[in-house]
Amino acid sequence: MQKEQTVCPSYFGDPEAAARPVGEGLPPPALIEMKYQIYNHTGSDITVVSRMGIPSTMKQDYRPAFRNVLIRVELVFSAQLRESLDSILERASDTAIGNLAIFKAARDAGRHNKWASGASLMLDFKVSEETLREHGGTIYHHETDLIITFCDVDEAPLHPYSREGIRKNNLKHNPFVRDDGSFGYHIEIVDNAGLYGKFYINLNNEIWDIKPTKSNLKKDGIYVTSNHKSVGGRQMPGKLLSEHPLTIEAAQELGLFTSYSDALTMGDHSGVRKKELLDLEHSNKLLSADLIRQKQEHESWMQRNEAMLSEKERAYKEQDLAREARIRELEEAQNRLEHQMAMEKLTLKDLYDQKANTRKDTGEILKLIVPVATGIVAIIGLTRPLWKKS
């Protein structure tokens, strides 16, 4: 059963200039050597850029029969690796593709050199002038990992997998930072060794966590992409990418912390306490000022109310006095009316009494008149015959 291949993690090392040892003889033979030989048979000068990021100009050596760029790669294997190479090529099937198929075909055809101390194999890669021009004068040759261009050294594009090339590509294709006038700030933490957990950042007193990632194209570090940076009050157009080492110190300089509590306090617990104390003192001053203002407003309100109450009391007293005077007037009027009514009653009683007395006297007279009249009638009756006789 064929073992499943896994993605090999990338490692980014820092090169050092090598010095040939002095007085120690020649260095031991290398296990493997790779040699590049590049021939410019086009009609124009070309620039070649390797992954190391160093561009080199190659003058034209025009060959009408070829009109191409020839890249010859020579692989030199030591005796230790020759046996291993033979074993790999023996196991390779006839359906092998890529360089492995080329190696196998070259070995089967006897187009490789063998000697006791090792073996060598040369591979030729050809890029025609027409192919270069059809692609705009610049190509990335995948098999040899080279940029080939008609541009001058100063205008040659960056190698896509050089550090500067990766940097530019990340900056160009970062979806979080745009050139449409909006502000963008993107942080990416690459931790291929898995040494750290989450990082935390405090933005506007809100805590956000950032989980480190792994990348085959980036070394360990903190990558900050931003735009519209202001320098001295002047806005710097375009995107900016800064790289920082993956250390606690570098992270803290960027406002990144390894714990939530540190992010909450910005790494300064005592400073936060001081700030909290200052905030409390400020709040207390505001409360004191508000209390004084409230007291002043209350006193002013009380004074206004007292003045209003005094005015109302005076008005109430005047109203009371007026009502009392009116009551006295009504009482006096009522007394006068009652006195007048009493006098009228007495007068009326006197009238009634006089009338009663008059009626009584009249009755008495009438009583006297009747017998008198009767007597007179009787006298007349007695005397009438006497009148007739006479």
C-alpha positions as CSV (number, residue, x, y, z in Angstrom):
1,M,0.0,0.0,0.0
2,Q,1.4,3.3,-1.1
3,K,2.0,5.7,1.8
4,E,0.0,9.0,1.5
5,Q,2.2,12.0,0.9
6,T,1.8,14.9,3.2
7,V,2.5,18.6,2.6
8,C,6.0,19.4,3.7
9,P,6.3,22.4,5.9
10,S,8.4,25.3,4.7
11,Y,11.5,26.6,6.4
12,F,12.9,30.0,5.8
13,G,16.5,30.2,6.7
14,D,18.8,33.2,6.6
15,P,21.8,32.7,4.3
16,E,25.4,33.6,5.3
17,A,28.3,34.4,3.0
18,A,30.6,31.4,3.0
19,A,34.4,31.7,3.3
20,R,36.7,29.2,1.8
21,P,38.7,27.6,4.6
22,V,42.3,28.5,4.6
23,G,45.0,25.9,5.3
24,E,42.4,23.2,5.9
25,G,42.6,21.7,2.3
26,L,39.6,21.3,0.0
27,P,36.2,20.7,1.5
28,P,34.8,17.2,1.2
29,P,32.8,16.4,-2.0
30,A,29.2,17.3,-1.9
31,L,26.5,14.6,-2.0
32,I,24.7,16.5,-4.8
33,E,25.4,19.5,-7.0
34,M,23.1,21.5,-9.2
35,K,24.7,23.7,-11.9
36,Y,22.8,26.1,-14.1
37,Q,24.1,27.1,-17.5
38,I,22.0,29.7,-19.3
39,Y,22.5,30.7,-23.0
40,N,20.7,33.6,-24.6
41,H,20.3,32.8,-28.3
42,T,17.5,35.4,-28.9
43,G,17.9,38.7,-30.6
44,S,17.6,40.8,-27.4
45,D,19.2,41.0,-24.0
46,I,17.3,39.2,-21.3
47,T,17.2,39.4,-17.5
48,V,17.1,36.3,-15.3
49,V,15.8,36.4,-11.7
50,S,16.3,33.5,-9.4
51,R,14.4,32.7,-6.2
52,M,17.2,34.4,-4.3
53,G,15.8,37.6,-5.8
54,I,19.0,38.7,-7.6
55,P,18.4,39.7,-11.2
56,S,21.2,39.2,-13.8
57,T,21.4,40.6,-17.3
58,M,22.5,38.3,-20.1
59,K,23.7,39.8,-23.3
60,Q,22.4,38.3,-26.5
61,D,24.3,35.6,-28.3
62,Y,22.1,35.5,-31.4
63,R,21.8,32.1,-33.1
64,P,19.3,32.2,-35.9
65,A,19.1,28.4,-35.9
66,F,18.0,28.4,-32.3
67,R,16.4,31.8,-31.3
68,N,15.7,30.6,-27.8
69,V,16.9,30.7,-24.2
70,L,18.6,27.5,-23.3
71,I,18.7,26.6,-19.6
72,R,21.0,23.6,-19.0
73,V,20.8,22.0,-15.6
74,E,23.5,19.6,-14.6
75,L,22.9,17.3,-11.6
76,V,25.9,15.7,-10.1
77,F,25.3,12.8,-7.6
78,S,27.9,11.3,-5.3
79,A,28.5,7.6,-5.1
80,Q,26.3,7.5,-2.0
81,L,23.4,9.0,-3.9
82,R,23.9,7.2,-7.2
83,E,22.7,3.9,-5.7
84,S,19.7,5.6,-4.2
85,L,18.9,7.3,-7.5
86,D,19.2,4.1,-9.4
87,S,16.8,2.4,-6.9
88,I,14.3,5.3,-7.3
89,L,14.4,5.1,-11.1
90,E,14.0,1.3,-11.0
91,R,10.9,1.6,-9.0
92,A,9.5,4.4,-11.2
93,S,6.8,3.1,-13.5
94,D,6.5,3.8,-17.2
95,T,3.7,6.2,-16.4
96,A,5.9,8.5,-14.4
97,I,5.5,12.2,-15.2
98,G,7.6,15.3,-14.8
99,N,11.3,15.3,-14.1
100,L,11.2,11.7,-12.7
101,A,10.1,10.5,-16.2
102,I,12.9,12.5,-17.8
103,F,15.4,11.0,-15.5
104,K,14.1,7.5,-16.1
105,A,14.1,8.0,-19.9
106,A,17.7,9.4,-19.8
107,R,19.0,6.6,-17.7
108,D,17.2,3.9,-19.9
109,A,18.7,5.6,-23.0
110,G,22.2,5.7,-21.4
111,R,22.3,9.5,-21.6
112,H,23.9,9.9,-18.2
113,N,27.5,9.6,-17.1
114,K,28.6,7.1,-14.5
115,W,31.8,6.8,-12.7
116,A,33.1,5.2,-9.6
117,S,32.6,8.3,-7.4
118,G,29.1,9.2,-8.7
119,A,27.0,10.0,-11.7
120,S,25.8,13.1,-13.6
121,L,22.8,14.0,-15.7
122,M,22.2,17.2,-17.8
123,L,18.7,18.5,-18.6
124,D,18.0,21.1,-21.3
125,F,15.0,23.4,-21.0
126,K,14.3,25.6,-24.0
127,V,12.2,28.8,-24.1
128,S,11.7,30.2,-27.6
129,E,11.8,33.9,-28.3
130,E,8.2,33.6,-29.8
131,T,7.0,32.1,-26.5
132,L,8.5,34.9,-24.5
133,R,6.9,37.6,-26.7
134,E,3.6,35.8,-26.8
135,H,3.5,36.0,-23.0
136,G,4.3,39.7,-22.9
137,G,8.1,39.4,-22.7
138,T,8.1,37.8,-19.2
139,I,7.6,34.3,-17.9
140,Y,8.1,32.3,-14.8
141,H,9.8,29.0,-15.7
142,H,8.4,26.5,-13.2
143,E,10.8,23.7,-13.8
144,T,13.9,25.8,-13.2
145,D,12.3,28.3,-10.8
146,L,13.5,31.2,-12.8
147,I,12.0,34.5,-14.1
148,I,13.0,35.2,-17.7
149,T,12.2,38.6,-19.1
150,F,13.1,41.1,-21.8
151,C,12.9,43.9,-19.2
152,D,15.9,45.7,-17.9
153,V,17.2,44.8,-14.4
154,D,15.5,47.9,-12.9
155,E,12.2,46.9,-14.4
156,A,12.3,43.2,-14.0
157,P,9.5,41.7,-11.9
158,L,10.1,40.1,-8.6
159,H,10.4,36.4,-8.3
160,P,7.0,35.2,-7.1
161,Y,8.5,33.0,-4.4
162,S,11.3,35.2,-3.2
163,R,10.7,37.0,0.0
164,E,10.1,40.3,-1.7
165,G,7.8,38.6,-4.2
166,I,5.8,36.9,-1.6
167,R,5.5,40.1,0.3
168,K,4.3,42.0,-2.7
169,N,1.8,39.2,-3.7
170,N,0.4,39.1,-0.1
171,L,0.0,42.9,-0.2
172,K,-1.6,43.0,-3.6
173,H,-4.1,40.2,-2.9
174,N,-5.0,40.9,0.7
175,P,-8.9,41.1,0.6
176,F,-9.0,43.0,3.9
177,V,-7.1,46.0,2.7
178,R,-8.5,47.8,-0.3
179,D,-7.6,50.9,-2.3
180,D,-11.2,52.3,-2.4
181,G,-10.6,55.0,0.3
182,S,-11.6,52.8,3.2
183,F,-9.2,52.1,6.1
184,G,-7.9,48.6,6.5
185,Y,-5.7,47.0,9.0
186,H,-5.0,43.3,8.8
187,I,-2.8,41.1,11.1
188,E,-1.7,37.6,10.2
189,I,0.4,35.6,12.6
190,V,2.4,32.7,11.1
191,D,3.5,30.1,13.6
192,N,4.7,27.1,11.6
193,A,6.3,25.5,14.7
194,G,3.1,25.8,16.7
195,L,4.9,27.5,19.7
196,Y,2.1,29.9,20.6
197,G,-1.7,29.8,21.0
198,K,-4.1,32.6,20.4
199,F,-3.1,36.2,20.6
200,Y,-5.4,39.0,21.7
201,I,-5.8,42.6,20.7
202,N,-7.7,45.5,22.4
203,L,-9.6,47.7,19.9
204,N,-11.8,50.3,21.4
205,N,-11.9,48.4,24.7
206,E,-13.2,45.3,22.9
207,I,-11.0,42.2,22.9
208,W,-10.5,40.2,19.7
209,D,-8.5,37.0,19.3
210,I,-6.2,36.1,16.5
211,K,-5.3,32.5,15.8
212,P,-1.9,31.8,14.3
213,T,-1.7,30.0,11.0
214,K,0.8,27.8,9.2
215,S,2.1,28.6,5.7
216,N,4.4,27.0,3.2
217,L,5.2,30.4,1.7
218,K,5.9,32.4,4.8
219,K,8.3,32.1,7.7
220,D,7.3,32.5,11.3
221,G,6.4,36.1,12.0
222,I,3.7,38.8,12.4
223,Y,2.5,40.3,9.1
224,V,0.7,43.6,9.3
225,T,-1.0,45.0,6.2
226,S,-2.6,48.4,6.2
227,N,-3.3,51.4,4.0
228,H,-3.7,55.2,4.1
229,K,-0.9,55.6,6.7
230,S,-0.6,59.2,8.0
231,V,3.0,60.5,8.4
232,G,3.4,64.0,9.8
233,G,-0.2,64.7,9.0
234,R,0.2,63.7,5.4
235,Q,-1.6,60.6,4.0
236,M,0.7,58.0,2.4
237,P,-1.3,56.3,-0.4
238,G,-1.2,52.6,-1.2
239,K,-0.9,49.5,0.9
240,L,1.9,48.9,3.4
241,L,3.2,45.6,4.7
242,S,5.4,45.2,7.7
243,E,7.0,42.0,9.0
244,H,7.8,41.5,12.6
245,P,9.5,38.5,14.4
246,L,7.2,36.1,16.2
247,T,8.3,37.0,19.8
248,I,6.3,38.2,22.8
249,E,8.2,41.5,22.8
250,A,7.4,42.2,19.2
251,A,3.8,41.2,19.6
252,Q,3.3,43.5,22.6
253,E,4.8,46.4,20.6
254,L,2.0,45.8,18.1
255,G,-0.6,45.6,20.9
256,L,-0.9,41.8,20.8
257,F,-1.0,39.8,24.0
258,T,-1.1,36.1,24.8
259,S,-3.8,36.4,27.4
260,Y,-7.3,38.0,27.5
261,S,-6.5,39.8,30.8
262,D,-3.3,41.4,29.4
263,A,-5.2,42.6,26.4
264,L,-7.9,44.0,28.6
265,T,-5.3,46.0,30.6
266,M,-3.0,46.6,27.6
267,G,-0.3,44.7,29.6
268,D,-0.2,47.3,32.3
269,H,-2.3,46.2,35.3
270,S,-1.0,49.0,37.6
271,G,-1.7,51.6,34.8
272,V,-5.2,50.3,34.5
273,R,-5.7,50.6,38.2
274,K,-4.4,54.2,38.0
275,K,-6.7,54.9,35.1
276,E,-9.6,53.4,37.0
277,L,-8.8,55.6,40.0
278,L,-8.5,58.7,37.8
279,D,-11.8,57.7,36.2
280,L,-13.4,57.4,39.7
281,E,-11.9,60.7,40.8
282,H,-13.2,62.3,37.6
283,S,-16.7,60.8,38.2
284,N,-16.6,62.0,41.8
285,K,-15.8,65.5,40.7
286,L,-18.6,65.4,38.2
287,L,-21.0,64.2,41.0
288,S,-19.8,66.9,43.3
289,A,-20.3,69.6,40.7
290,D,-23.7,68.1,39.9
291,L,-24.6,68.0,43.6
292,I,-23.6,71.7,44.1
293,R,-25.6,72.6,41.0
294,Q,-28.6,70.7,42.3
295,K,-28.4,72.4,45.7
296,Q,-28.1,75.8,44.2
297,E,-31.2,75.1,42.0
298,H,-33.1,73.8,45.0
299,E,-32.2,76.9,47.1
300,S,-33.2,79.1,44.2
301,W,-36.4,77.2,43.9
302,M,-37.1,77.5,47.6
303,Q,-36.5,81.2,47.5
304,R,-38.8,81.6,44.6
305,N,-41.4,79.5,46.4
306,E,-41.1,81.4,49.6
307,A,-41.5,84.6,47.7
308,M,-44.5,83.1,45.9
309,L,-45.9,81.9,49.2
310,S,-45.4,85.3,50.9
311,E,-47.2,86.9,48.0
312,K,-49.9,84.3,48.1
313,E,-50.2,84.7,51.9
314,R,-50.6,88.4,51.5
315,A,-53.2,87.9,48.8
316,Y,-55.0,85.3,51.0
317,K,-55.0,87.7,53.9
318,E,-56.4,90.5,51.8
319,Q,-59.0,88.0,50.5
320,D,-59.8,87.0,54.1
321,L,-60.2,90.6,55.2
322,A,-62.3,91.3,52.2
323,R,-64.5,88.3,52.9
324,E,-64.8,89.3,56.6
325,A,-65.7,92.8,55.7
326,R,-68.3,91.5,53.3
327,I,-69.7,89.2,55.9
328,R,-69.9,92.0,58.4
329,E,-71.7,94.1,55.7
330,L,-74.1,91.2,55.1
331,E,-74.6,90.7,58.8
332,E,-75.3,94.4,59.3
333,A,-77.7,94.4,56.3
334,Q,-79.4,91.3,57.7
335,N,-79.7,92.9,61.2
336,R,-81.2,96.0,59.6
337,L,-83.5,93.9,57.6
338,E,-84.5,91.9,60.6
339,H,-85.0,95.1,62.6
340,Q,-87.1,96.6,59.8
341,M,-89.1,93.4,59.6
342,A,-89.7,93.4,63.3
343,M,-90.8,97.0,63.2
344,E,-93.0,96.3,60.2
345,K,-94.5,93.4,62.2
346,L,-95.2,95.7,65.2
347,T,-96.8,98.3,62.9
348,L,-98.8,95.6,61.2
349,K,-99.9,94.3,64.7
350,D,-100.9,97.8,65.7
351,L,-102.9,98.1,62.5
352,Y,-104.5,94.7,63.2
353,D,-105.2,95.8,66.8
354,Q,-106.8,99.1,65.7
355,K,-108.9,97.3,63.1
356,A,-110.0,94.8,65.7
357,N,-110.9,97.6,68.1
358,T,-112.8,99.3,65.4
359,R,-114.8,96.3,64.6
360,K,-115.5,95.7,68.2
361,D,-116.9,99.3,68.7
362,T,-118.9,99.0,65.6
363,G,-120.4,95.7,66.8
364,E,-121.3,97.3,70.1
365,I,-123.0,100.2,68.4
366,L,-124.9,97.8,66.2
367,K,-125.9,95.9,69.2
368,L,-127.3,99.2,70.6
369,I,-128.9,100.3,67.4
370,V,-131.1,97.2,67.0
371,P,-132.9,97.5,70.3
372,V,-133.2,101.3,69.9
373,A,-134.6,100.8,66.4
374,T,-137.0,98.2,67.8
375,G,-138.1,100.5,70.6
376,I,-138.6,103.3,68.1
377,V,-140.6,101.1,65.9
378,A,-142.7,100.0,68.9
379,I,-143.2,103.6,69.9
380,I,-144.2,104.5,66.4
381,G,-146.6,101.6,66.4
382,L,-148.1,102.7,69.7
383,T,-148.4,106.3,68.7
384,R,-149.8,105.7,65.2
385,P,-153.4,105.3,66.3
386,L,-153.1,108.5,68.2
387,W,-152.0,110.3,65.0
388,K,-155.0,108.9,63.2
389,K,-157.4,110.2,65.9
390,S,-156.1,113.5,65.7
